[in-house]
Amino acid sequence: MDYKQQVTDALVKALDGQLTADEISSKLERPKTSDKGDLAFPTFTLAKTLHQAPQQIAQDLAGKLDQTGFDKVEVVGPYLNFFFDKAAYSEATLNTVLTQGADYGQNQDGANGNVPIDMSSPNIAKPMSMGHLRSTVIGNSIAEILKKNGYHPIKDNHLGDWGTQFGKLITAYKLWGNEEDVKKDPINKLVEYYVRFHKEDVDKPELDDEAREWFRKLENGDQEAHDLWQWFREVSLQEFNDIYKVLGVEFDTYNGEAFYNDKLAEVVQLLKDDHLLVESQGAQVVDLKKYDLNPALILKSDGASLYITRDIATALYRDRTYHPVKNLYVVGSEQMYYFKQLKAVLEEMKVPSAKDLHHIPFGLITVDGKKLSTRSGRIILLADVLHDSVKMAQEEIVEKNPTLANKEEVAKQVGVGAIVFGDLKNERMNSIDFVLADQLKFEGETGPYVQYARARAESILRKAADVNVQANGNQITDPEAWDTIKALADFPAVVRMACDEYEPSVVAKYAIRVAKSFNKYYAHTKVLTDDAELPARLALVKAVSTVIKESLRLLGVQAPDEM
Ligand code: ARG
């Protein structure tokens, strides 16, 4: 049952076409507390056109309004406050959730259109940074949200597996490397060689020449260079995959930068054909003055390709392979300017999907006040953060629920969920300092808090397993149930809004809202009392469990039945 629609319809009629349905529905507000009604219509904007005081307009409107289907309509100052028919609304909402189950909130807006999502995309031979973690979890959640809106997402890990740094790494490995050492601790060792290269090349510029030569060999398909590169890539991917496994994130493709090597010549040719390339100090650039942007450097003076050259090839490839309806890039906000340039170049080339290219930026994250960095000695590894979180969750669980059977499994779900949720509940552009201990608390706006609310609902359902669950609206009489019902009814709108804004925090905040209102209900109401209203209360509990689980799923967070 769509009350917003019902309120809008009633107002359209009463206003006799003075405002369109869209104008009305965009003005409707949700009062902070239910005692002020369930939806409110402010009349200020009508005052001008009607040359009347807003209070008067509200009074007149109330008189003209068809009030059937509402408990009441109240005039408070310039506002018209609508109170829904609680029994009918509760029954309709709960029945919808219970019959649709996990499908509740699904829509077909996307008409199965392809949406490549460029996400995670860490760099080979370097530890995955917190930024890559954010890209992974934000991208993964956006993919789930897109699916829920009827799109077909394609999750692509655009690995940083190409570039002049591999010439340096090969040089360093040939000088100081050792196969056994790399096998034992791949990424750390490779970083060590790379750092040493940068230290030593200060006094030995010939190292740089050597590195350039190795990269040239690599680009020309030299066997030794290629084998080393491939090995670095493989061992790095193994470590990345451990993290993806812990997070429960999978990719459809791992088409890193190297994948586009044989597609760069065409890019250059196309740019030439369109007369877009100009020479600048020996290098080839695309002028972007028209866009108020600096020129994009496409080929260095020695003919070497760049990050953007490979990204142009990537965009072309995605365009031809998927005919996408949108192209998403989940990459940190420090690359904002870069993506403006990329989009501008693609527009100049008239690549069809350029206009639907969206950079989805996000802010910086620090853990317990410390920044993750690869160059400095102090490296906080992402794997360690996840490991610590699971350990802390396990301690908490052992203390809270010593008899729980699958403690380890649950500790993983809670520990990892705490990090993912702790990240996603923030609007993605915000920079956050992540205090791990806070995110693991069972109180406050945390993942474990939401998981726990649902586990509590599941525990109630287990205790009443022999009772028929039935959503009879007349029997949901507790006033404390009302906020929960309204929250449940909002889920389909939340799914849409999160998709429109590419903003998982909309879902995370919503999950907190459902959990909070349910906890309040639970604190006031003896749910399991064996009376005539028990089946209806259980319907509410079951619907809460369903919607929280589905919300968490959209975030990539698991929902243990017991914890
Ligand atoms: N590897 C890059 C980095 O770590 C991110 C790549 C983002 N994706 C892209 N198509 N440019 O900064």
Residues whose N, C-alpha, C, O or C-beta is under 5 A from the ligand:
A	BS01	LIG	D118 S121 P122 N123 H158 G160 V331
